[in-house]
Amino acid sequence: MVQFKSVSALAVAAFAALGAAAPARLAERDVSASVLQQLSLFAQYSAAAYCTDNINSTGTKLTCSAGNCPLVEAANTKTLAEFYASQSFGDTAGFLAVDTTNRLLVISFRGSRTIDNWIANLDFDQESISDICSGCAVHGGFWRAWESVANSLTSELNSAVQAYPGYTIVFTGHSLGAALATLGATTLRRAGIAVQLYNYGSPRVGNKALATYITAQGPNYRVTHTDDIVPRLPPQSFGFSHTSPEYWITSGNDVPVTTSDITVIQGIDSNAGNSGEAIPSVDAHYWYLGAITACQ
């Protein structure tokens, strides 16, 4: 197991820093109050996927035993499907829930159990997915994890769309869950399904062609936090790229986030925001508008 406060941490940080060189800083702006509200809501939906009761009791209201999803708990919610593919890369888990208060169908993927284990097992191999988009390649492990639940989850979502016409479909997740949400949203959009994507602390999921394709699909809300190490991996120098735009939270842990604490940065592989931080850290990964992994 990798211990981030050891010499291995310095190696990982140096490795991530190889991807720092990127296009020049592009236009930046703060967010509106309504966008901050949405980012907060879906961060809490991502947090809820870490809570065991939300992935093993289909048909029940979403709750967070750690008290870190009050916006979700205040809404009228019910899980329509829960999944846990224990043999997949990263033990793919999460839920499909209906939120009748906000007229949402939310698919939330649980993040990695520990960053140590996730990075220790991180594999930088890419697989071609030219059937999705020309020249596109994806992180092999992330793609296999998505595929482990893709068919069953898509079927459940199709049923939910019939039962709740007009509801907005949102894919969300944190860490590894953010990567899976990104790939799931990308796949369903290609099939003609309108999906909004909110991901938090996501690693890079594929090459520049894929990042460009996902960016064009939109709307995408890729949220990062200060110097979080996970969005720096896999390194850009290994042929991986991030989508645009980036919503970079600049305030620290345990601090309420305001509209001026989030900077919107345009541009694939921009060197502003999280990628521009000199030394990445682990602590920032656990705080995304709240204690996002508290149930874990």
C-alpha angles and dihedrals in degrees: 000000000000115000109205094204091059135075087280088065091060090050092052091046092050090047092052091047090064086076095054097097108092144133119311123278112283133199116314133193142168123253131252124248090252092054091048089052091052093046089051093048095051093042085060091048087053090049090052091061089067091060112095095216090063095058101042107043112059115198097033133112117268114254136168115217089200091058093238101125106057093147090055093044091050091058127078100254139163131177113241095184135007125193140191119175097187095181095054128097104283094005095271110230139158144102147261110226137178119223109194092180093063097023093241139145104204127193109192125184123205117239127233117299092234130004088219093062094039095054093039089059096037112135121197097202117127129211125206115247097177088149086069097044136344114271093002122146128181138200102271097220095049091048093051090048091054092045091054089071103018100101098044094041093048090051092050091048092051089054091048092051089055092049095045108033116190095022117136114246116222129184116199143161146143129244109335086003089059091056091051092047089053094052093043093051091046093052096047094045089055087055089057099261116135108234132173116211126211115173130173127204093350123178118225108279104195150337129311093268090057093045090052092049094049091046090055092050094058162163092121128164107191105182124197131178125222108286099347108164098213097072087055091064137122089029120250087231087068092060100268125133138188127232124243139277110042121200102207118197107210100183121093133248121296092020124118110247119233130192090261091054092068120071120195111217122191126206137068110263093005114176091217125091119020094354090057095059111109101218120026121217139199100221094068090060093069097056119067109155084319142000094309097179097041095117089057 
